[in-house]
Amino acid sequence: MTNQPHIPRPTIDQEAVLAHLHAARQRPTPVTIWTAIGDIPVMLAEIDRIARLLTRTRWDFADLLAAARATIAADHDGEPDPLTYLRDAVAEHRAWTPPEDGELAE
């Protein structure tokens, strides 16, 4: 796998969350249980962040797919410059920028 900085990284320490869960299962003391429960809000925030990223990705894909289909249809219809649709869509496509620490991706 290549190291690509534009790929969103998880904001939670999955190994720590699993360690908290295993500790609570193996030795259910109030401290281990509350530590595991304390991971829930962090995991919910991560789920929300990932859902927003997925929604953005789906919209971007849908826009680019629509432009590709319009380009193919324009070429089929004999338009002089069918790539215009694709060029416009690519020009409007904004690059993904990672959110700042603690900020959810919109």
C-alpha positions in Angstrom: 0.0 0.0 0.0 1.3 3.4 -0.9 1.5 6.2 1.6 -1.0 8.8 0.2 -1.7 11.8 2.4 -5.1 12.5 0.7 -6.6 9.3 2.1 -8.6 10.0 5.3 -7.2 8.3 8.3 -9.2 7.1 11.3 -9.4 9.6 14.2 -9.6 6.9 16.9 -7.1 4.5 18.2 -8.8 1.2 17.3 -6.3 -0.9 19.2 -7.0 1.1 22.4 -10.7 0.7 22.0 -10.3 -3.0 21.5 -8.0 -3.2 24.5 -10.6 -1.4 26.6 -13.4 -3.7 25.5 -11.3 -6.9 26.2 -10.3 -5.5 29.6 -13.9 -4.9 30.4 -14.9 -8.4 29.3 -12.1 -10.2 31.1 -12.2 -8.2 34.3 -15.5 -6.3 34.6 -14.6 -3.7 37.3 -16.3 -0.3 37.4 -13.1 1.3 36.0 -12.7 -1.1 33.0 -16.4 -0.9 32.2 -16.5 2.9 32.3 -13.4 3.1 30.3 -15.0 1.0 27.6 -18.2 3.0 27.8 -16.2 6.2 27.5 -15.1 5.1 24.0 -18.7 5.2 22.7 -18.9 9.0 22.0 -15.5 8.9 20.3 -16.7 6.0 18.1 -20.0 7.8 17.3 -18.1 10.9 16.2 -15.9 8.7 14.0 -18.9 7.0 12.4 -20.4 10.5 11.7 -17.2 11.7 10.1 -16.9 8.6 8.0 -20.5 8.9 6.9 -19.9 12.5 5.8 -16.8 11.5 3.9 -18.8 8.7 2.2 -21.6 11.0 1.3 -19.2 13.4 -0.3 -17.5 10.6 -2.2 -20.8 9.4 -3.5 -21.8 12.9 -4.7 -18.5 13.4 -6.4 -18.7 10.0 -8.1 -22.3 10.7 -9.2 -21.3 14.1 -10.7 -18.4 12.7 -12.6 -20.4 9.7 -13.8 -23.1 12.0 -15.1 -20.5 14.1 -16.9 -19.0 10.9 -18.4 -22.4 9.8 -19.6 -23.2 13.2 -21.1 -19.8 13.1 -22.9 -20.6 9.7 -24.4 -24.1 10.9 -25.4 -22.6 14.1 -27.0 -20.1 12.0 -28.9 -22.8 9.7 -30.1 -24.9 12.7 -31.2 -21.9 14.1 -33.1 -21.4 17.2 -31.1 -18.2 19.0 -32.2 -16.6 19.0 -28.7 -18.2 16.2 -26.6 -15.4 16.4 -23.9 -16.8 19.8 -22.8 -19.1 18.1 -20.2 -16.3 16.1 -18.7 -13.9 19.1 -18.7 -16.5 21.2 -16.9 -17.1 18.5 -14.3 -13.4 18.0 -13.6 -12.9 21.8 -13.4 -15.7 22.1 -10.8 -14.4 19.1 -8.8 -12.8 20.4 -5.7 -9.9 18.6 -4.2 -10.4 16.8 -0.9 -8.7 18.6 2.0 -8.5 16.8 5.3 -10.4 18.4 8.2 -8.4 20.1 11.0 -8.0 18.2 14.2 -11.3 17.8 16.0 -13.3 19.1 13.0 -15.8 16.9 11.2 -15.5 16.7 7.4 -18.4 18.5 5.8 
